[in-house]
Amino acid sequence: MKLNFYTDSGHGWLAVKRDLLVTLGIADKISTYSYQRGETAYLEEDCDASEFLSAARQAGLDVQFTDRHTNGRHPIRSYATYRHTTTAIK
Protein backbone atom coordinates (compact mmCIF):
# COMPACT_ATOMS: atom_id res chain seq x y z
CA MET A 1 0.00 0.00 0.00
CA LYS A 2 1.38 3.40 -0.99
CA LEU A 3 0.56 6.40 1.19
CA ASN A 4 1.47 10.06 0.90
CA PHE A 5 3.57 11.62 3.64
CA TYR A 6 3.13 15.40 3.59
CA THR A 7 5.64 17.74 5.24
CA ASP A 8 6.31 21.42 5.62
CA SER A 9 9.20 23.09 7.42
CA GLY A 10 7.77 22.27 10.85
CA HIS A 11 5.85 19.00 10.78
CA GLY A 12 4.60 15.99 8.83
CA TRP A 13 1.40 14.01 8.32
CA LEU A 14 0.65 10.60 6.90
CA ALA A 15 -2.53 10.54 4.77
CA VAL A 16 -4.69 7.49 5.56
CA LYS A 17 -8.28 6.71 4.66
CA ARG A 18 -10.51 6.93 7.73
CA ASP A 19 -12.15 3.57 7.02
CA LEU A 20 -8.74 1.90 7.22
CA LEU A 21 -8.30 3.29 10.74
CA VAL A 22 -11.64 1.71 11.65
CA THR A 23 -10.68 -1.60 10.02
CA LEU A 24 -7.41 -1.68 11.99
CA GLY A 25 -9.27 -0.86 15.22
CA ILE A 26 -7.36 2.35 15.95
CA ALA A 27 -9.77 5.10 14.84
CA ASP A 28 -10.48 5.99 18.46
CA LYS A 29 -6.76 6.05 19.35
CA ILE A 30 -5.83 8.91 17.01
CA SER A 31 -5.17 12.20 18.80
CA THR A 32 -6.49 15.67 18.13
CA TYR A 33 -3.01 16.61 16.87
CA SER A 34 -4.02 14.96 13.60
CA TYR A 35 -6.36 16.44 11.00
CA GLN A 36 -9.14 15.23 8.74
CA ARG A 37 -10.80 16.23 5.51
CA GLY A 38 -13.44 14.19 3.74
CA GLU A 39 -12.59 10.50 3.94
CA THR A 40 -8.91 11.10 4.75
CA ALA A 41 -7.15 11.47 8.10
CA TYR A 42 -3.77 13.21 8.18
CA LEU A 43 -1.91 11.52 11.02
CA GLU A 44 0.67 13.64 12.80
CA GLU A 45 4.12 12.16 12.45
CA ASP A 46 5.15 11.82 16.10
CA CYS A 47 2.58 9.47 17.65
CA ASP A 48 -0.45 8.89 15.45
CA ALA A 49 1.48 7.81 12.35
CA SER A 50 3.47 5.39 14.53
CA GLU A 51 0.23 4.00 15.97
CA PHE A 52 -1.03 3.41 12.44
CA LEU A 53 2.22 1.83 11.21
CA SER A 54 2.30 -0.55 14.15
CA ALA A 55 -1.31 -1.65 13.54
CA ALA A 56 -0.73 -1.94 9.78
CA ARG A 57 2.33 -4.13 10.24
CA GLN A 58 0.48 -6.34 12.73
CA ALA A 59 -2.23 -6.75 10.09
CA GLY A 60 0.40 -7.78 7.53
CA LEU A 61 0.15 -4.66 5.39
CA ASP A 62 3.19 -3.53 3.43
CA VAL A 63 3.25 0.27 3.75
CA GLN A 64 5.34 2.46 1.44
CA PHE A 65 5.59 6.25 1.42
CA THR A 66 5.68 8.95 -1.19
CA ASP A 67 7.12 12.16 0.27
CA ARG A 68 5.28 15.39 -0.58
CA HIS A 69 7.10 18.45 0.80
CA THR A 70 6.22 22.12 0.67
CA ASN A 71 8.46 24.93 1.88
CA GLY A 72 5.53 27.08 2.99
CA ARG A 73 2.81 26.43 5.53
CA HIS A 74 1.03 23.26 4.47
CA PRO A 75 -2.75 23.56 3.91
CA ILE A 76 -3.27 20.47 6.10
CA ARG A 77 -2.79 22.78 9.10
CA SER A 78 -6.12 24.43 8.25
CA TYR A 79 -8.12 21.18 8.01
CA ALA A 80 -10.52 20.10 10.75
CA THR A 81 -9.01 18.57 13.86
CA TYR A 82 -9.31 14.78 13.83
CA ARG A 83 -12.12 13.25 15.83
CA HIS A 84 -13.44 9.75 15.65
CA THR A 85 -16.92 9.85 14.13
CA THR A 86 -18.93 7.65 11.85
CA THR A 87 -19.25 10.35 9.17
CA ALA A 88 -16.61 12.16 7.12
CA ILE A 89 -15.75 15.81 7.70
CA LYS A 90 -15.50 18.14 4.70
N, C-alpha and C positions, 0 to 999 in steps of 0.2 A: 504494500500500500504506500503510495506516495502522498506526502502532505507538505503543504507550504509552511515555512517558518519565516515569519515577517519580523524584521528588526528595524529600529531607528537608532539614533546615537545613544539612547538611554536604556532601551529594553527590547524584549522579544516576545513573540506570541506564536504558538503552534495552532494552526487552523484545523479544527476537527468537527465533523458533523455531530450535532447534538444527539441524534439517535444512536450514534456509536457509543457515546458516553453512557447512555441508558443501557445499551446492550452489554457493555462491559461492567455495569453495576457501579459506576463511579460518578454518575451525574450529580448526586447529592454531596459529593466530596470536593467538588470544585469550588474554589474561594471566590469572593467578590473582587479579587484583584484581576480576574479574567474578565473578558468582555464577550458580548454576543450580538449577532446581527442575523436576522432570518434564521435559517437552519444551521448556522455555523457558530461554534464557540471558538474564541481566540484565547487559548490557555496561556497564562503568564508563564514565563520560562523557568522561574525559580522552583516553584512547588507543583503547580497544577500540571504542567507539561510532564514532569517526572512521574506524577501519579498516573497520568494517562499511559506513558511509556511502560511503566511497570505492569499495569493491567493488560496492555496490548501484548506484551511479551508473554505474560502468563497464559493468555488466550491463544498463543501461537502465531500471532500476526507479525509479519515482517514489515517494519516501518522504515521508510526512507524519506529524506527531507530534500526539499528544494528551497534554497535560501532566497529570500526576497528582501533586499535592504533598500532603505531610503535615507538620505542624509538629513532630511527635514523631520518635522514632527509627523509621525505616522497617523493616518486617519483612524486607525483602530482605537486610539486613545479617546475618540469622541463617540464610540459605540456605547450601547447600553451595558451597564454592569451585569455580569453573569449572575443569573439566579436560576435555580432548578425549577422549571415549570413544565407543564405538559404541552404548552403551545409555544411556537416560535415568536421571537421579538423582532420587529422590523425597525 
